[in-house]
């Protein structure tokens, strides 16, 4: 069953339009490629400053490999430098166990 990495970013300390543009045109596709994810989605939690990115993997093994890679460490540093450590993020690996 597919596995999902969900990244929630608190953007209240940065310009949301600039963040949206950068995430849409640079970060989302770069992470999808580096992670070798099946697909990547992004959006906003309605009426909040929270941005969500969801990366889908074929299985838990591929997701674990992606989030434990050296490439992710490099991309985290790049992200933090771009946003001057002003965007706090949480991430969760989610494995769906039932779809009806």
Residue pairs with C-beta under 8 A, 6 or more apart in sequence:
1 59
1 95
1 96
1 97
1 99
2 38
2 56
2 57
2 58
2 59
2 95
2 96
3 56
3 57
3 58
3 59
3 60
3 62
3 63
3 93
3 94
3 95
3 96
4 54
4 55
4 56
4 57
4 63
4 93
4 94
4 95
4 96
5 35
5 37
5 54
5 55
5 57
5 63
5 66
5 67
5 91
5 92
5 93
5 94
6 52
6 53
6 54
6 91
6 92
6 93
6 94
7 52
7 53
7 54
7 55
7 89
7 90
7 91
8 45
8 50
8 51
8 52
8 89
8 90
8 91
9 19
9 50
9 51
9 52
9 53
9 87
9 88
9 89
10 49
10 50
10 87
10 88
10 89
11 19
11 49
11 50
11 51
11 87
12 49
13 86
13 87
14 83
14 86
14 87
16 49
19 51
19 83
19 87
20 51
22 82
23 42
23 51
23 53
24 42
27 53
27 79
28 40
28 42
28 53
29 40
30 75
31 37
31 40
31 53
31 55
31 75
32 39
32 40
32 55
34 66
34 69
34 71
34 72
34 75
35 55
35 57
35 66
35 69
35 72
36 62
36 66
37 55
37 56
37 57
37 66
38 56
38 57
38 58
39 55
39 56
40 53
40 54
40 55
40 56
41 53
41 54
41 56
42 51
42 52
42 53
42 54
43 51
43 52
44 50
44 51
44 52
45 51
45 52
55 63
55 66
57 63
57 66
60 93
60 95
63 93
64 93
66 72
67 91
67 93
79 87
79 89
80 87
